[in-house]
Amino acid sequence: MQSKNPILSRSREFSRGGYATFEPGTPTTQSLEDLYATPPASAAQMGRMTLDDVVVRTASIFAVLLVTAGATFQLLKPQQYGIVLLAALVGLVLGLVNSFRREPSPALILAYAAVEGVFVGGISRYYESHWHGVVPQAILGTVVAFGTMLVLYRVGAIRATPRFTRVLIIAGASYFAFSMIHLLGVWLNLWPSVYTSGGLGLLLSAAGVVLASLYLVLDFDYIEQGIRNGLPQRFAWTAAFGLVVTLVWLYLEILRLIAILNGRR
């Protein structure tokens, strides 16, 4: 089953069933002897994607994102929140462009990171100005959630089985649809935000944290599939991009959940 992560879902390279194909001709006795005598080449030597490649690209994307997020957090003024909205829209467009590209573009991915950093920094500034201390807590919560899901995945406690993936995708699509409809209604003053009061907002935010955390399992699984399929090294950018998108989503959900909990005290 293909990944339903919007970043990896269109990439057959990350699907089960393999990417690399071989069309061997009829080998000669000498070629077989030479092949047998040759030491095996590493994935890096063959130009294939490795876990180290994904880690390095992920760190690069996060470095750009953190620089712009930190600058926005420190310099943003209340009257400049329109910049945050603009960054959200541009980030959405760049995210979709990167998602639908067949070949990864490091420049576009890093551009997305820079713009998304402005959005994340602006949203963080807003929450921190209303609920002091929520940003460090959200960062810590994101790190803990990521580490926990990685450990659970590595020990086999949670696996991306076809049934798990189907259920998660249905839940994620439903959550996304509700969020978009709710946001539109709030923007048009059709109804108040459910996240400002009552237990429903708390439950929805908790559900968002759980969904984003579980989506990390899909990211881990399809990165593993990509490495196993022998993808070219350049696809490490695609894998890293998908992972960063999920982590940003997770951070924002945790940030909102902590803000709601602080507001209920």
N, C-alpha and C positions, 0 to 999 in steps of 0.2 A: 504494500500500500504506500502511495506517495505521501510525503509530508504535507500537512495542511497548514503549516506555518506559511503565511503569505509571502515570505521571502524565499522559501525553499520549495514551495509546492509546485512551481512550474519547471523545476529543474529535474529532469530525468536522471541527471548525474547523481543526485542524492537519493534516488529511489532504490528499493531492493531489487535485485536482479542484475545489477552491475552496469558499469559504464565502459570499462575497457573491453574491447573485442580483439580477437586474434584470428588471423587468417594464415596459418603456417603452410608453407609449401612442403614438399617432400625433402626431409633433411638427408644429407649425405653422412657416411660414417665418420668422415673427418670433422664435419660441422658438429656432430653430436659429441665427439671427443673433445673438441674445443669448448663447447658449451659446458660440458661436465667439468672441465678443468678451470673454467673461469669462476672466480669468487662471486658470490651473489651481490648484486648492487643494492644499495639502500634505496628507500623511497625518495630521499632527497636527491641522490645521484641520478635517479630516473626522472626527475622533475615532477614527482607526484606529491600531492598534498599530504602533509603530516600534521599531527596534533600540535607540534611546535609552530608550524606555519599559522594555524588558526589562532593560537595563543598570541603570537606576535602581532597579527593583524588586528585582533580584538583589542590588544593593548594600545595599538596605534589609533584606532577609532576612538577609544575611550579617552586617550590623551587629548585629542582635538576637542572632543565633547566637553571634557572637564575644564579646559582652558576657557572656552566661550561661556560655559555655564558659570564658572567662578567669576569671570569679569562682569557678566550680566547681574549676578547676585549682588556684587559689591557696588556697582555703578548705577543700577536701575533706579529711576525716580518714579514716584506714584503716577505722575502725569505721562509717563512713557510706556504704560502697559499696552498701548497699541502695537508697540514693537513686538511684544510677546505674541500677540494674536497673529501678526504678520509672519513671525517665525514659525508658528504652528502650521499655518497654511503652506508656506514654502517647504517646510519639512515634510508635510504630507505629500506634496507633489514629488519631491526628490525621493521620498521613500517608495512611492509607487513606480517612479521611473527605474529605480534600482531593482525593484522587485520583478519588473517585467523584462528587464534586459537579459538576453541569453548569455552574454559575456559580461563578467563583472568589470566595473570601471572604478579603480581605486580613487580617482579624482572625484567622481560623483558621490562615492560612498563617504569620503572625507568631507565633502561639501555638506552632505546630509548631517554628518556629525557636528559640524560647526554651527549649522542653523538649528539643529535640535538642541544643542547646548544652550543657545539663547532662550529657547522655549523652556527648557528644564530649569535653567537658572532663574528665569522670570517667575515661573510658577512657584519655585522654591522660595523666592523672595517674598511673594505674596503670602504663602502659608506661614513663613517664619515671622512676618510682621504681625500676624494675627494670633499665632500660637507659638510663643518663643520656645525654641528647643526641639521642634518637630523634625527639622531637616537632619540633624545628626542622628536622631533616632531612626528616621527613615533610611538613611544610608546604612546604618548598622543592621537594620532589619533586612535590607536587600542583600547585604553580604551574607548574613546568617541563612536566609532562605536559599540563596544560590548554593552555598556550601552544603546545606542539608540535602537539597535535591540532587546535587552531584554525588554525594556519598550514597544516597539511597539508590541512585541509578547504577553506580559502580558495583555495589554489592548485590544488585539484582532484585532489590526489594520492590522497585517500580520499573516496569518495562513498557515500551511503546508497542504493545500488542495491537492488532487490528481493531479489536473491540474497544480497547482503551482510547485509541486515536479517534474512532468514530464518536464515542460519547463525549470526548473532550471537544471535538470540533463542533458538535451540535450545541454544547453548552457555551462555547466561546462565541459562536455566531449569534446565539440568542442574546448573550450579554452585550455584544457589540451593537446589535440592532436596537435593544432597549436603550443603551447609552445615547445613541444618535438621535432617536426619537425624543427621549427625555431632554437632551440638550437643546434640540430645536424648539421644543415646547417652552422651555425656560426662557430662551432667547426671544420668543414671540410673546412672552408674558401670558401664556395659556395656563400655566400652573407653576407653583413654586418648586424649588429644587427639593427632592426627597432626601438629599444628603445634608441638609441644614438642620434637620430636627427629626426626632422619632427614631424608632428602632429599625425601620425599613432601610434607611440610609446606611446604618451600621452593618446590617446583614448584606446589603449589596456590595459595600466596600470590602467586607471580609470575603465574599464570593469572588470579587475581582482579584484579591491577593492570591486566593487558592488557584484560580484559573491561570494567572500569570506564572505562578510557581510550577504548575503542572505542565505548562507549555515549554518550560525548560527541558523537560524530559524528551519532548519531540526534538528540540534543538540538539540535545546530546546524542540522541539516537541517529539522527540524519547526518550529523557530523561524523559519527562513527561509520555509518554506511558509506559516506563519501570517501573516507580514508580507505575503507575496505575495498571499494570499487576502483581504487587507483586513480582518482581524479587528478587532472593537472594542477600544479601548484597554485595557479591563479584563482582557482575556486575557493581557496582559503579565505579570500575577501568576501565571497558570498556567504560562507559559513559564519564568519565573524560578524558580518552585517546582521544576519538573522538573529544571532545571539544577543547583540547589542540592542536591537529593537525590543526583544522580549524583556531584557533587563531594565530598559527605560520604562516600559509598561509596568513592570513589577514595582519599581521605585515609586512611580506616581500613584499606584494603587495603595501602597503602604503609607505613603505620605498623607493621602486623604484619610485613610483609616485612623492613623494616629491623631490627625487633626480632629476628627469626629470624636474620638475617645477623650481628647483633651477638652473639647467643648462640652462634654457631658458631665464633667466633674463639678 
